[in-house]
Amino acid sequence: MPELPEVETVRTGLIPALQGRLIERLQLNRANLRFPFPERMAERLAGRRVERIDRRAKYLLLRLSGAETLLVHLGMSGRFSIEAEATSRQPGGFVHAAPANPKHDHAIFQIEGGVTVRYNDPRRFGFMLMFATASEEEQPNLAGLGPEPNSNAFSGAALGEALAGKRTPIKSALLDQRVVAGLGNIYVCEALHRSGISPFREARNIPGVRAERLAIAVRNVIEDAIAAGGSTLKDFAGADGALGYFQHRFSVYGREGAACATPQCQGQIRRIVQAGRSTFYCPTCQR
């Protein structure tokens, strides 16, 4: 499932095509993804302007004229692709062919200026919701989310406070979106390795120096992944069809049996399963 860096990559890729532009028409090719599309969605979006595109955790938030928001979750295989006519005033900015099988184009947005934005989702685990922007904090998907890892609200002290008293392994605690928003399995494994913290350690034992070290590692791995365009695992692609490449920099994820990349460490990467998810770590340098 795309994590924060992948969703942020899609957000920035969509901005030239959508932000400030009018949605002329929406074509829905089925009634639902994971959930039904919002009632009268095509009719409600026609004639609306996308005033801004935000992200919260793993959700895209398209701020529409008329004080409504379209929330998009990419699920496991959702992607956007962007096409523009040759007469577009943005030559080369976002002129790319759709990279996925068109039979899975479930929502096709016709945007002013001859731009077509397709939402393609073979597994249909993604979803879209619409709500009044003023009610955002009341939305079940957004209420109670923790701080963004690249925001000023996220720090060692804030992380330590969120983890205090938790007896779950730190790996599981970091996947809780109420602790920190947007993290998933890949980047939790990478951050724990960078900070030298064992995935077995109880979360309640992290506050203090370890929390500071971990917060820095989380922030850095997220920033590195965003700069690299996210990670491509199976289905993910950016809005322009380009594949992310942070996976080439993974220190532990997917590297079972490989030598640890930490300088002077003689360890070997292991894989275990925690709460049904693969955990990759070095037993030598992660304590």
N, C-alpha and C positions, 0 to 999 in steps of 0.2 A: 504494500500500500504506500503511495507517495507520502513522504514526510514533509516537514516544513520547507526544506530547501527546494524540493521538487515543486511544491505548490507556489512558492515564491517565484521560482523560475517561470512557471506558467503565467502568474500574475503580471510580471514585467513584460512577458512576450505578448500578452493581450492588450496592453496599454496603447500601443500605436494603432491597433485596429479598432478598439472599442471606446476608449476614454474620450469623452466629449462628443461622441457621435450618436446619431439617432438610429434606433432599431426600427427598420422599415417593416419587417415582417419576420415571423418565426414559424418555421415548419416543423411540426412534431411528427415523427414517423412511427410512433407507438404511444401508448397511453401511460407507460410507466418505465422507470428504471428500477432501482431497489424499492422505491415507493412510487405511487402515482405522481405524475407531474401536478403542480398546483392547478387548482380549478381555473379554467378559462385563461391559462397561462399565455397562450399565443395572442389572444385578444388583449390581455392586460399589458403585454410588453410592446405591442405595436404602437409606434409613435412616441415611445419613451426614449429619453436621452440617457446614456450611461455617463453620469457626472464624474464618477471616480471608481477605481477598482482597488479594494483593500483586501487584506488577508488577516484572518484570525485563526491561529493554530493551523489546522490543515484545511480550513475552509476559505474559498474565494467569496468575496462579498462585492457584488456589483451594485453600486449606489445609483439609483435611478431617479430621474426627475419625477416629481409627485411624491417624494418622501417615502419611497419603498425601496427595499433591498432584495436582490436575487442572490440567494446563497447557493453555492455549488460545492459539492464534495465529489472528488474524482474517483472515490472507491479504489479498486485494485487496478483497473485498466482504463479509466476514463482519460481522455486527452482532447485538447482542442487543436484544430488546424485552421489556418488562415489563408484565404485566397483573395487576390485583388485583380480587377480588370487591368488591362494594359494601359488604360487611360487614367489609372489612379494617380493622384497627386503625391503619392508616397512611394516612388519607384524604388524597388529593392529593399524597402524597409520591412515588409512582411509579406512578400510575394513568394509563397511556397505551396507546393502541391500537398494535398492531404496525404499523410504517410500510412494511413490505415485502410482496411477494407471498407469501402463505402456502404456495404450492407449494414454496418454497425453505426452509421451516422444517424443517431436518434433525434437530434435537435439541430436544425440548421438556421442560423441567424443571418438575415440579409440586412446589412448595415449600409447607411448612406455612404456615397462615394464609391459604390461598386464593390464593396467588401463582403465576402462570405465567411462566416465563422461557423465551423462544424464541431459539434460535440459527438465524439465517437467513443463507444464503450462496449466492447465485446462481451464482457462478463456481467454488465449491468449492475454493478455493486455501487455505482455512484448515485447521487440524487440531487434534486434541485428543490428549493423552497422559496417562497416569497412571503415577506412580512413587512409591516410598517417599520421604517427605520427607527422610530422612537421607541419601539418595543424590543429592541435588540437584546437588552439585558434580561428580558423575560423569556427569550427563546431557549428551549431545552438544550439545543445543541451548543449554545454559546454560554449559557449561565454556568457560573462556577469554574470557568477555565482559569488555570494558573497564569502567571506572567509569561510574556513572550521571552524566549531565551536571549534575544538580541535587543531587549529593551532595558531602559534604566531601572525598571521595577525588579529585574532579575539580578540577584547578587548572592554571594556566599551566605550572607546573613539571612536573606529571604529564603534561600534554599534550605538552610539549616532549620529555620522555623517551621517550614512546611514538612520537613522530615522528622521533626522531634516526636518521639514516642512511637514511631512506626516500627513494628517488628518484622515487616516484610523485607525480603532481600532488596538491596538498593536498585538492582536491575528492574525489578517489578515496580518499585516505587516511582522510578523515573518515567515509566510508561503511563503512569496515572496522569491524565491531562489536567487534573486539579493541582498537581504539584508544579508542573511546568508545561506550557502549551506547545504542541507541535512536534514533540519528540516521538520517535518510533524506534523499532528494534535496531535498525542499522546504526543510528547516530548515538543511541545509548551505549551500545557495545563500544563504539569508537571513543566516546567521551570517557568511559570508565577506564579504557586502556590508557588514554592520554594522561589521565589523572593518577594512574597507578592504584586504582581501587578495585578490589575483588568484587565480582558480581554477587558473591555469596554474603558479603558483609551486610548486617542488618542496617536498615535505613536510619534507625535511631542512633547508631554509632557514627554517623557521618558528620553531624554539626561540629563547627569549629574549623580547624585548619583544613581538614579534608573537604569540608563544604566549600571553602574558598577555592581550593584547588579544582574541585569538580565543577563549580560554576564557571570558572575560567575555561576549563576544557570544553564544556558544553557550548559556551559562546563561540569559542574558536573553531570547533568542528562544524558548527552551523554556518559560520561566516565563510569558512573555507569551501564548504559544499555549495553555498549559494554562488560564490565567486566562480566555481567550476561548472555551474549549470545544473546542479543536482546530481542524482545517481540514477543510472539506468539499470533496473533489474526487471527483466522480462518485458513489461509492457510500457514503461514510462517513456514519454517523449515530451519535450517542451512544446509550447504553442506553435513554434515555427517548424515543428517536425524534427528538430535537432535533438540528438541524444545527449544526456548529461554524461560526464566522465569522471565524477569524483570517485567512482568505484575503483579507478586505477590507483587511488591513493589510500585505499583502505589499509589500516594497520592490522586489523584482526578479522573483520567481518568476511566470511566466506573463505578464510585462509587456514582452515583446519589442517594441522600437520606441518605448516610452514614455520620457518624460524621467526621468532619475535623480532620486530623492526626496531625495538628500543635499543639505543646504543649500549654496548657492553652486556646486554642481557643474552643469556645462553638458552632461554626458554623456547618452547614450541607451543604454537597456538592450539588450543583445545576447543572442542565444541560440546556443549551440554544442552539440555532442554530445560527451560524454566517456564512454568505456567504455559506450556504448550508452544513456546517460542525458542528458536535456536539462540544460544548465547555463545559468542566466541570471545575467548580471553586467554591471557598468558598467566599460568599459575606461578611463574617465577617472579615477575615484576609487579603483578597486581596483588595487593595485600588487603 
